[in-house]
Amino acid sequence: MRIGEASRASGLPSKTIRYYEEIGLLSSKRLTNGYRDYSATDIQELCFLRRARDLGFSIEDCRSLVALHNNPQRASMDVQRVARHRLAAIDQQLADLESMRKTLLDLVADCPGDQSSDCSILEGLEEAAASR
């Protein structure tokens, strides 16, 4: 199967597939005419990578997960370690978003929202910029 077909089958853009090959995340097989050739196994690996990336795993995490997936001697604790690391990052992102939400809620609540030029939102943004 050529790259366009692999793209449609995996749900990944051709450019992404080429990138994965370039960085060694996916091995590239070439026909004698130079075209890339993808097997059913390659498509499964591309779908695996797409799902892992959809869950926010980094390229290096994906590299580890692919290696673990392809290793029948793997220990599930190694896979879980990668997933727990991703969960911790998600938890941190959620905490950061909640903090931003609270700050923005406070700024919006303090703003009169009327015809006056006084605006606590702009003042709050200015204070934050000055404190850096």
MIDOSE-1310 file (N, C-alpha, C; in nm, 2 decimals, decimal comma, always signed):
residues 132
mrig	+0,09/-0,12/+0,00/+0,00/+0,00/+0,00/+0,09/+0,12/+0,00; +0,05/+0,22/-0,08/+0,13/+0,35/-0,09/+0,09/+0,44/+0,02; +0,17/+0,55/+0,03/+0,15/+0,64/+0,14/+0,01/+0,71/+0,15; -0,05/+0,74/+0,04/-0,18/+0,80/+0,04/-0,28/+0,70/+0,10
easr	-0,27/+0,58/+0,06/-0,36/+0,47/+0,11/-0,33/+0,45/+0,26; -0,21/+0,45/+0,30/-0,17/+0,44/+0,44/-0,23/+0,55/+0,52; -0,22/+0,67/+0,46/-0,28/+0,79/+0,53/-0,42/+0,77/+0,56; -0,50/+0,73/+0,45/-0,64/+0,72/+0,47/-0,67/+0,60/+0,57
asgl	-0,60/+0,50/+0,56/-0,62/+0,38/+0,65/-0,59/+0,41/+0,80; -0,49/+0,49/+0,82/-0,44/+0,52/+0,96/-0,50/+0,65/+1,02; -0,55/+0,74/+0,93/-0,61/+0,86/+0,98/-0,50/+0,97/+1,00; -0,38/+0,94/+0,96/-0,26/+1,03/+0,97/-0,23/+1,10/+0,84
pskt	-0,20/+1,22/+0,84/-0,15/+1,29/+0,72/-0,03/+1,22/+0,66; -0,01/+1,22/+0,53/+0,11/+1,17/+0,47/+0,23/+1,24/+0,52; +0,23/+1,37/+0,55/+0,34/+1,44/+0,60/+0,38/+1,39/+0,74; +0,29/+1,35/+0,82/+0,32/+1,29/+0,95/+0,38/+1,16/+0,94
iryy	+0,33/+1,08/+0,85/+0,39/+0,95/+0,82/+0,54/+0,96/+0,78; +0,56/+1,05/+0,69/+0,70/+1,08/+0,64/+0,79/+1,13/+0,76; +0,73/+1,21/+0,84/+0,81/+1,26/+0,96/+0,84/+1,14/+1,05; +0,75/+1,06/+1,08/+0,77/+0,94/+1,17/+0,88/+0,85/+1,11
eeig	+0,89/+0,84/+0,98/+0,99/+0,77/+0,91/+1,13/+0,84/+0,93; +1,12/+0,97/+0,91/+1,24/+1,05/+0,91/+1,31/+1,04/+1,05; +1,23/+1,04/+1,16/+1,29/+1,04/+1,29/+1,31/+0,89/+1,34; +1,28/+0,79/+1,26/+1,30/+0,66/+1,30/+1,19/+0,59/+1,38
llss	+1,08/+0,66/+1,39/+0,97/+0,60/+1,47/+0,89/+0,49/+1,39; +0,90/+0,50/+1,26/+0,84/+0,40/+1,18/+0,95/+0,36/+1,07; +0,96/+0,23/+1,04/+1,06/+0,20/+0,94/+1,00/+0,21/+0,80; +1,08/+0,25/+0,71/+1,03/+0,28/+0,57/+1,07/+0,16/+0,48
krlt	+0,98/+0,11/+0,41/+1,01/+0,01/+0,31/+0,99/+0,07/+0,17; +1,08/+0,05/+0,08/+1,07/+0,11/-0,05/+1,06/-0,01/-0,15; +0,98/+0,02/-0,25/+0,97/-0,07/-0,37/+1,09/-0,04/-0,46; +1,11/-0,12/-0,56/+1,22/-0,09/-0,66/+1,20/+0,04/-0,73
ngyr	+1,08/+0,08/-0,74/+1,05/+0,21/-0,81/+1,07/+0,33/-0,72; +1,10/+0,31/-0,59/+1,12/+0,41/-0,50/+1,00/+0,45/-0,41; +0,88/+0,40/-0,45/+0,76/+0,43/-0,37/+0,77/+0,36/-0,23; +0,71/+0,42/-0,13/+0,70/+0,36/+0,00/+0,59/+0,25/-0,01
dysa	+0,61/+0,15/+0,07/+0,52/+0,04/+0,07/+0,49/+0,00/+0,21; +0,36/+0,00/+0,25/+0,31/-0,02/+0,38/+0,23/-0,15/+0,39; +0,26/-0,23/+0,49/+0,19/-0,35/+0,52/+0,08/-0,33/+0,61; +0,00/-0,43/+0,64/-0,11/-0,42/+0,73/-0,05/-0,40/+0,87
tdiq	+0,07/-0,46/+0,90/+0,13/-0,43/+1,03/+0,17/-0,29/+1,04; +0,22/-0,23/+0,93/+0,26/-0,09/+0,94/+0,14/+0,00/+0,97; +0,03/-0,03/+0,91/-0,10/+0,04/+0,93/-0,14/+0,03/+1,08; -0,13/-0,09/+1,13/-0,16/-0,11/+1,28/-0,07/-0,02/+1,36
elcf	+0,06/-0,01/+1,33/+0,15/+0,07/+1,41/+0,12/+0,22/+1,39; +0,08/+0,26/+1,27/+0,05/+0,40/+1,25/-0,08/+0,43/+1,33; -0,18/+0,34/+1,33/-0,30/+0,36/+1,41/-0,26/+0,37/+1,56; -0,17/+0,28/+1,61/-0,12/+0,28/+1,74/-0,06/+0,42/+1,78
lrra	+0,02/+0,47/+1,69/+0,09/+0,60/+1,71/-0,01/+0,71/+1,71; -0,11/+0,71/+1,62/-0,21/+0,81/+1,61/-0,28/+0,82/+1,75; -0,32/+0,70/+1,80/-0,40/+0,70/+1,93/-0,31/+0,75/+2,04; -0,18/+0,71/+2,04/-0,09/+0,75/+2,15/-0,07/+0,90/+2,14
rdlg	-0,06/+0,96/+2,02/-0,04/+1,10/+2,01/-0,17/+1,18/+2,04; -0,29/+1,11/+2,01/-0,42/+1,17/+2,05/-0,43/+1,19/+2,20; -0,36/+1,09/+2,27/-0,37/+1,10/+2,42/-0,26/+1,19/+2,47; -0,18/+1,25/+2,38/-0,08/+1,35/+2,43/+0,05/+1,29/+2,46
fsie	+0,08/+1,17/+2,43/+0,21/+1,11/+2,45/+0,31/+1,18/+2,36; +0,43/+1,21/+2,41/+0,53/+1,28/+2,34/+0,59/+1,18/+2,23; +0,67/+1,23/+2,14/+0,73/+1,14/+2,04/+0,82/+1,04/+2,11; +0,90/+1,09/+2,21/+0,98/+0,99/+2,29/+0,90/+0,89/+2,36
dcrs	+0,79/+0,93/+2,42/+0,70/+0,83/+2,49/+0,65/+0,73/+2,38; +0,61/+0,78/+2,27/+0,57/+0,69/+2,16/+0,68/+0,59/+2,12; +0,80/+0,64/+2,11/+0,91/+0,56/+2,08/+0,92/+0,44/+2,18; +0,91/+0,48/+2,31/+0,91/+0,38/+2,42/+0,80/+0,28/+2,41
lval	+0,68/+0,34/+2,39/+0,56/+0,25/+2,38/+0,56/+0,16/+2,26; +0,61/+0,20/+2,15/+0,63/+0,11/+2,03/+0,73/+0,00/+2,06; +0,84/+0,04/+2,12/+0,94/-0,06/+2,16/+0,88/-0,16/+2,26; +0,81/-0,11/+2,36/+0,74/-0,20/+2,45/+0,64/-0,29/+2,38
hnnp	+0,56/-0,23/+2,30/+0,46/-0,31/+2,22/+0,52/-0,42/+2,14; +0,63/-0,39/+2,08/+0,70/-0,49/+1,99/+0,78/-0,59/+2,07; +0,79/-0,57/+2,20/+0,88/-0,66/+2,28/+0,79/-0,76/+2,36; +0,78/-0,89/+2,32/+0,70/-0,98/+2,39/+0,74/-1,01/+2,53
qras	+0,87/-0,97/+2,57/+0,92/-0,99/+2,70/+0,90/-0,87/+2,79; +0,82/-0,77/+2,74/+0,80/-0,65/+2,82/+0,73/-0,67/+2,95; +0,76/-0,58/+3,04/+0,69/-0,59/+3,17/+0,58/-0,48/+3,17; +0,46/-0,51/+3,21/+0,35/-0,41/+3,20/+0,38/-0,29/+3,29
mdvq	+0,47/-0,31/+3,40/+0,50/-0,20/+3,48/+0,58/-0,09/+3,40; +0,65/-0,13/+3,30/+0,72/-0,04/+3,22/+0,63/+0,04/+3,13; +0,52/-0,02/+3,08/+0,42/+0,05/+3,01/+0,34/+0,14/+3,10; +0,31/+0,09/+3,22/+0,24/+0,17/+3,31/+0,32/+0,30/+3,35
rvar	+0,45/+0,28/+3,37/+0,53/+0,39/+3,41/+0,52/+0,51/+3,30; +0,52/+0,47/+3,18/+0,51/+0,57/+3,07/+0,37/+0,64/+3,08; +0,27/+0,56/+3,10/+0,13/+0,61/+3,11/+0,11/+0,70/+3,23; +0,17/+0,66/+3,34/+0,16/+0,74/+3,47/+0,23/+0,87/+3,45
hrla	+0,34/+0,87/+3,38/+0,41/+1,00/+3,35/+0,32/+1,09/+3,27; +0,25/+1,04/+3,17/+0,16/+1,12/+3,09/+0,04/+1,17/+3,18; -0,01/+1,08/+3,27/-0,12/+1,12/+3,36/-0,07/+1,24/+3,45; +0,05/+1,23/+3,50/+0,10/+1,34/+3,58/+0,11/+1,47/+3,51
aidq	+0,15/+1,46/+3,38/+0,15/+1,58/+3,30/+0,01/+1,64/+3,27; -0,08/+1,55/+3,25/-0,22/+1,59/+3,23/-0,28/+1,66/+3,36; -0,25/+1,59/+3,47/-0,29/+1,65/+3,60/-0,23/+1,79/+3,62; -0,11/+1,81/+3,58/-0,04/+1,94/+3,60/-0,11/+2,04/+3,50
qlad	-0,14/+2,00/+3,38/-0,21/+2,09/+3,29/-0,34/+2,13/+3,34; -0,42/+2,03/+3,40/-0,55/+2,06/+3,46/-0,53/+2,16/+3,57; -0,44/+2,14/+3,66/-0,41/+2,24/+3,77/-0,38/+2,38/+3,71; -0,30/+2,38/+3,61/-0,26/+2,51/+3,55/-0,38/+2,58/+3,49
lesm	-0,46/+2,50/+3,42/-0,59/+2,55/+3,36/-0,68/+2,60/+3,47; -0,70/+2,53/+3,58/-0,79/+2,57/+3,68/-0,74/+2,70/+3,75; -0,61/+2,71/+3,76/-0,55/+2,83/+3,82/-0,57/+2,95/+3,72; -0,56/+2,93/+3,59/-0,58/+3,04/+3,50/-0,73/+3,07/+3,50
rktl	-0,82/+2,97/+3,51/-0,96/+3,00/+3,51/-1,00/+3,08/+3,63; -0,94/+3,05/+3,75/-0,97/+3,12/+3,87/-0,93/+3,27/+3,86; -0,81/+3,28/+3,81/-0,75/+3,42/+3,79/-0,84/+3,50/+3,70; -0,88/+3,44/+3,59/-0,96/+3,51/+3,49/-1,10/+3,54/+3,55
ldlv	-1,16/+3,44/+3,62/-1,29/+3,47/+3,68/-1,28/+3,59/+3,78; -1,17/+3,59/+3,86/-1,15/+3,70/+3,95/-1,14/+3,83/+3,88; -1,06/+3,83/+3,77/-1,05/+3,96/+3,69/-1,18/+4,00/+3,63; -1,25/+3,91/+3,58/-1,38/+3,94/+3,51/-1,48/+3,99/+3,62
adcp	-1,48/+3,93/+3,74/-1,57/+3,97/+3,84/-1,54/+4,11/+3,89; -1,41/+4,15/+3,89/-1,37/+4,28/+3,94/-1,39/+4,39/+3,84; -1,41/+4,35/+3,72/-1,42/+4,46/+3,61/-1,57/+4,51/+3,61; -1,58/+4,64/+3,61/-1,72/+4,70/+3,62/-1,80/+4,66/+3,49
gdqs	-1,73/+4,64/+3,38/-1,80/+4,61/+3,26/-1,90/+4,71/+3,21; -1,87/+4,84/+3,23/-1,96/+4,95/+3,20/-1,89/+5,04/+3,10; -1,93/+5,16/+3,09/-1,88/+5,26/+2,99/-1,75/+5,33/+3,04; -1,71/+5,30/+3,17/-1,59/+5,37/+3,22/-1,46/+5,30/+3,16
sdcs	-1,35/+5,38/+3,16/-1,23/+5,33/+3,11/-1,15/+5,24/+3,21; -1,19/+5,24/+3,33/-1,13/+5,16/+3,43/-1,16/+5,01/+3,41; -1,05/+4,93/+3,40/-1,07/+4,79/+3,37/-0,97/+4,71/+3,45; -1,02/+4,63/+3,55/-0,94/+4,55/+3,63/-0,87/+4,44/+3,55
ileg	-0,93/+4,40/+3,44/-0,87/+4,29/+3,36/-0,74/+4,34/+3,30; -0,75/+4,46/+3,24/-0,62/+4,52/+3,18/-0,52/+4,55/+3,29; -0,57/+4,59/+3,40/-0,47/+4,62/+3,52/-0,41/+4,49/+3,56; -0,49/+4,39/+3,57/-0,44/+4,26/+3,62/-0,33/+4,20/+3,52
leea	-0,36/+4,22/+3,39/-0,27/+4,17/+3,29/-0,14/+4,25/+3,30; -0,15/+4,38/+3,32/-0,03/+4,47/+3,33/+0,05/+4,44/+3,45; -0,02/+4,41/+3,56/+0,06/+4,37/+3,69/+0,13/+4,24/+3,66; +0,07/+4,15/+3,60/+0,13/+4,02/+3,58/+0,26/+4,03/+3,49
aasr	+0,24/+4,12/+3,39/+0,36/+4,14/+3,29/+0,47/+4,21/+3,37; +0,44/+4,31/+3,46/+0,54/+4,38/+3,53/+0,61/+4,29/+3,63; +0,55/+4,19/+3,68/+0,61/+4,11/+3,78/+0,71/+4,00/+3,72; +0,71/+3,99/+3,59/+0,80/+3,90/+3,53/+0,94/+3,95/+3,52
